[in-house]
């Protein structure tokens, strides 16, 4: 047998309150989406890469303005992310393999501090720049959403050529690197 509610007036008030708010729900949802739109914007192939300027784990600054003219692979990661840790040895090897073709790899440690990034660099013998995005603002600019890792491949002209949320195989990373480095090589007549 169902027992009567001990607080009928409270339930009645909540029901009336919900009815009063019902017309405002679409406006509230639209406002929230408008505020979140920049974080939800995903750079598409052919788009100019969004600007960024970040501190590196060794206290310097790196920006895409400084990388203009160089094929760049941005790898957004976190030290606690399992798939990020699985991919790192391949990224390290590929960064060495393609350095002679002008590839610049920038690992962007999201939501952590320089000490964490330095420990990660030591654990994996990372030869490329590790930048720090402590608040995740650059990741949000690049449409990071909830994904770790996040891969963005940018050609020498600053154009996004590939965007991939989630884990990538070494073969797929190398194919994407090949696209941005071959464009740079053909531009230089090599």
C-alpha positions as CSV (number, residue, x, y, z in Angstrom):
1,X,0.0,0.0,0.0
2,X,1.3,3.4,-1.0
3,X,1.8,5.8,1.9
4,X,0.8,9.5,1.5
5,X,3.5,12.1,1.1
6,X,4.4,13.6,4.5
7,X,5.0,17.0,2.9
8,X,2.2,17.6,0.4
9,X,2.6,21.4,0.4
10,X,6.3,21.0,-0.6
11,X,5.5,18.7,-3.5
12,X,2.7,21.1,-4.6
13,X,5.1,24.1,-4.4
14,X,7.8,22.2,-6.4
15,X,5.3,21.2,-9.1
16,X,4.0,24.8,-9.4
17,X,7.7,26.1,-9.5
18,X,8.5,23.7,-12.3
19,X,5.5,24.8,-14.3
20,X,6.6,28.4,-13.9
21,X,10.1,27.7,-15.1
22,X,9.0,25.5,-18.0
23,X,8.8,28.3,-20.5
24,X,12.3,29.6,-19.6
25,X,14.0,26.2,-20.1
26,X,14.6,26.6,-23.9
27,X,16.1,30.1,-23.2
28,X,18.3,28.8,-20.4
29,X,19.6,25.9,-22.6
30,X,20.3,28.3,-25.5
31,X,22.2,30.7,-23.2
32,X,24.3,27.8,-21.8
33,X,25.1,26.5,-25.3
34,X,26.0,30.0,-26.5
35,X,28.5,30.4,-23.5
36,X,29.9,26.9,-24.2
37,X,30.1,27.3,-28.0
38,X,33.8,28.4,-28.1
39,X,34.7,25.3,-26.0
40,X,32.6,23.1,-28.3
41,X,34.1,24.5,-31.5
42,X,36.3,21.9,-33.2
43,X,38.9,23.1,-35.7
44,X,38.1,21.4,-39.0
45,X,40.7,20.5,-41.7
46,X,41.2,23.6,-43.7
47,X,40.7,26.0,-40.7
48,X,43.4,28.3,-39.5
49,X,44.7,26.9,-36.2
50,X,43.5,28.9,-33.2
51,X,46.2,31.0,-31.6
52,X,47.8,29.9,-28.4
53,X,50.7,30.9,-26.1
54,X,51.7,28.6,-23.3
55,X,54.5,28.3,-20.7
56,X,56.7,25.3,-21.2
57,X,57.8,22.8,-18.5
58,X,61.2,24.5,-18.5
59,X,59.7,28.0,-18.0
60,X,59.9,29.3,-21.5
61,X,57.0,30.3,-23.7
62,X,55.8,28.7,-26.9
63,X,53.1,29.9,-29.3
64,X,51.8,29.0,-32.7
65,X,53.0,32.3,-33.9
66,X,56.5,31.2,-33.2
67,X,55.8,27.9,-35.0
68,X,54.5,29.5,-38.1
69,X,56.3,28.1,-41.1
70,X,56.9,24.7,-39.4
71,X,54.7,21.6,-39.5
72,X,53.4,21.2,-36.0
73,X,51.8,18.3,-34.1
74,X,49.9,19.3,-30.9
75,X,49.3,16.4,-28.6
76,X,47.0,17.3,-25.7
77,X,47.5,14.9,-22.8
78,X,47.4,14.4,-19.1
79,X,50.0,12.4,-17.1
80,X,47.2,10.3,-15.5
81,X,45.6,9.4,-18.9
82,X,46.2,5.7,-19.7
83,X,45.9,6.0,-23.5
84,X,48.2,9.1,-23.4
85,X,50.9,7.0,-21.7
86,X,50.4,4.2,-24.2
87,X,50.9,6.5,-27.2
88,X,53.9,8.5,-25.8
89,X,56.7,6.0,-26.8
90,X,55.4,6.1,-30.4
91,X,55.1,9.9,-30.4
92,X,58.7,10.1,-29.0
93,X,60.0,7.8,-31.8
94,X,58.1,9.7,-34.5
95,X,59.2,13.1,-33.3
96,X,62.8,11.9,-33.6
97,X,62.2,10.3,-37.0
98,X,60.6,13.4,-38.5
99,X,62.6,16.2,-36.9
100,X,64.9,16.4,-39.9
101,X,61.8,17.2,-42.0
102,X,61.1,20.2,-39.7
103,X,58.3,18.6,-37.6
104,X,57.7,20.3,-34.3
105,X,55.9,18.2,-31.7
106,X,54.3,20.1,-28.8
107,X,52.9,18.0,-25.9
108,X,50.3,20.1,-24.1
109,X,49.9,18.8,-20.5
110,X,46.3,19.8,-19.6
111,X,45.2,20.6,-16.0
112,X,48.5,19.9,-14.4
113,X,51.7,21.8,-13.3
114,X,55.2,22.0,-14.7
115,X,56.5,19.4,-12.1
116,X,54.1,16.8,-13.4
117,X,55.1,17.5,-17.0
118,X,58.8,17.3,-16.1
119,X,58.3,14.0,-14.4
120,X,56.4,12.7,-17.5
121,X,59.2,14.0,-19.8
122,X,61.8,12.1,-17.6
123,X,59.7,8.9,-17.5
124,X,59.4,8.7,-21.3
125,X,62.6,10.5,-22.3
126,X,60.5,13.1,-24.2
127,X,62.7,15.1,-26.7
128,X,60.0,17.5,-27.7
129,X,58.6,20.6,-26.0
130,X,56.1,20.1,-23.2
131,X,53.8,23.0,-22.6
132,X,51.5,23.5,-19.6
133,X,47.8,24.3,-20.0
134,X,46.8,24.4,-16.3
135,X,43.3,25.6,-16.7
136,X,42.6,23.7,-20.0
137,X,41.8,27.0,-21.8
138,X,44.0,26.1,-24.9
139,X,42.5,22.7,-25.0
140,X,39.0,24.2,-24.9
141,X,40.0,26.6,-27.7
142,X,40.9,23.5,-29.7
143,X,37.6,21.9,-29.0
144,X,39.0,19.3,-26.5
145,X,35.7,18.4,-24.9
146,X,36.1,15.4,-22.7
147,X,38.7,13.7,-24.9
148,X,42.2,12.6,-23.9
149,X,44.4,12.4,-25.8
150,X,43.6,15.0,-28.4
151,X,45.7,15.2,-31.6
152,X,45.9,18.3,-33.9
153,X,48.1,18.3,-37.0
154,X,48.9,21.7,-38.4
155,X,50.8,22.4,-41.6
156,X,53.6,25.0,-42.1
157,X,51.0,27.6,-43.2
158,X,49.1,27.3,-39.9
159,X,46.2,25.3,-41.3
160,X,44.7,22.4,-39.4
161,X,45.1,19.3,-41.6
162,X,43.8,16.7,-39.1
163,X,42.0,16.7,-35.8
164,X,41.5,13.5,-33.9
165,X,40.0,13.2,-30.4
166,X,41.0,10.0,-28.6
167,X,43.8,7.4,-28.9
168,X,45.6,7.0,-32.3
169,X,47.8,4.1,-33.4
170,X,51.4,4.8,-34.3
171,X,50.6,4.1,-37.9
172,X,47.8,6.7,-38.0
173,X,50.0,9.3,-36.2
174,X,52.8,8.7,-38.7
175,X,50.3,9.0,-41.7
176,X,49.1,12.4,-40.3
177,X,52.7,13.6,-39.7
178,X,53.5,12.5,-43.3
179,X,50.8,14.7,-44.6
180,X,52.0,17.9,-42.8
181,X,55.7,17.3,-43.4
182,X,55.3,16.3,-47.1
183,X,53.4,19.6,-47.7
184,X,56.3,21.5,-46.1
185,X,58.9,19.6,-48.1
186,X,57.0,20.2,-51.4
187,X,56.7,23.9,-50.5
188,X,60.5,24.0,-50.0
189,X,61.1,22.1,-53.2
190,X,62.7,19.1,-51.5
